[in-house]
């Protein structure tokens, strides 16, 4: 995302720096409990032409849907890792909406 706003830039920078670690934490915990993941998409679909708030709202809804999907692990420790992802999204939305 391109922006002329320093606060938007910093909020998104924080998001991008942290999201990879959160996803990695989930994958490592999942694989430690259930074994290696072998079937997953090679690339993530990007949402072009979306402003940052719309994109994060999309991610927020996607996380809420996926965490309750059939076959998604409901173990509390794995759901906790999903909570960390959801918290990062919510925190970034707050920064974009109220601090920008």
C-alpha positions as CSV (number, residue, x, y, z in Angstrom):
1,X,0.0,0.0,0.0
2,X,1.2,3.4,-0.8
3,X,0.4,6.3,1.5
4,X,1.5,9.8,2.3
5,X,0.6,9.4,5.9
6,X,3.4,8.6,8.3
7,X,1.0,7.1,10.9
8,X,-0.5,4.8,8.2
9,X,3.0,3.8,7.1
10,X,4.0,2.9,10.6
11,X,0.8,1.0,11.4
12,X,1.3,-1.1,8.2
13,X,5.0,-1.5,8.8
14,X,4.2,-3.0,12.3
15,X,1.6,-5.3,10.8
16,X,4.0,-6.6,8.1
17,X,6.8,-7.1,10.5
18,X,4.6,-9.1,12.9
19,X,2.2,-11.1,10.8
20,X,4.8,-13.5,9.4
21,X,6.0,-14.5,12.9
22,X,2.4,-15.1,14.0
23,X,1.7,-17.3,11.0
24,X,4.9,-19.1,11.5
25,X,4.1,-19.7,15.2
26,X,0.8,-21.2,14.2
27,X,2.2,-23.5,11.6
28,X,5.0,-24.7,13.8
29,X,2.6,-25.4,16.7
30,X,0.2,-27.2,14.3
31,X,3.0,-29.3,12.8
32,X,4.3,-30.1,16.2
33,X,1.0,-31.5,17.2
34,X,-0.4,-33.0,14.0
35,X,2.6,-33.5,11.7
36,X,3.9,-31.7,8.6
37,X,1.5,-29.7,6.4
38,X,1.9,-31.0,2.9
39,X,-1.1,-29.6,1.0
40,X,-1.5,-25.8,0.9
41,X,-1.5,-23.1,-1.8
42,X,1.9,-22.0,-3.0
43,X,0.9,-18.4,-3.1
44,X,-1.7,-16.3,-1.3
45,X,-4.2,-14.4,-3.4
46,X,-3.7,-10.7,-3.1
47,X,-6.5,-8.2,-3.0
48,X,-5.5,-5.5,-5.5
49,X,-7.0,-2.0,-5.4
50,X,-8.1,-2.2,-1.8
51,X,-7.4,0.4,0.8
52,X,-5.6,-0.8,3.9
53,X,-8.7,-0.8,6.1
54,X,-10.8,-2.7,3.6
55,X,-8.0,-5.3,3.2
56,X,-7.6,-5.7,7.0
57,X,-11.4,-6.1,7.3
58,X,-11.3,-8.8,4.7
59,X,-8.5,-10.6,6.6
60,X,-10.4,-10.2,9.8
61,X,-13.5,-11.8,8.4
62,X,-11.4,-14.5,6.7
63,X,-9.7,-15.4,10.1
64,X,-13.1,-15.5,11.8
65,X,-14.5,-17.8,9.1
66,X,-11.5,-20.1,8.8
67,X,-11.1,-20.6,12.6
68,X,-14.6,-22.1,12.7
69,X,-14.4,-24.1,9.5
70,X,-14.9,-27.8,9.4
71,X,-11.6,-29.5,10.0
72,X,-9.8,-26.5,11.4
73,X,-8.2,-27.5,14.7
74,X,-10.0,-26.3,17.8
75,X,-7.2,-27.0,20.3
76,X,-7.0,-24.1,22.7
77,X,-3.2,-23.7,22.1
78,X,-3.7,-23.4,18.3
79,X,-6.7,-21.2,18.7
80,X,-4.5,-19.0,20.9
81,X,-2.1,-18.6,18.0
82,X,-5.1,-17.6,15.8
83,X,-6.1,-15.1,18.6
84,X,-2.7,-13.5,18.2
85,X,-3.3,-13.0,14.5
86,X,-6.7,-11.6,15.1
87,X,-5.4,-9.2,17.8
88,X,-2.7,-7.9,15.4
89,X,-5.4,-7.3,12.7
90,X,-7.6,-5.5,15.3
91,X,-4.8,-3.4,16.7
92,X,-3.8,-2.4,13.2
93,X,-7.3,-1.5,12.3
94,X,-7.5,0.7,15.4
95,X,-4.3,2.5,14.5
96,X,-5.5,3.1,10.9
97,X,-8.9,4.3,12.0
98,X,-8.2,6.4,15.0
99,X,-4.5,7.4,14.9
100,X,-4.1,8.2,11.3
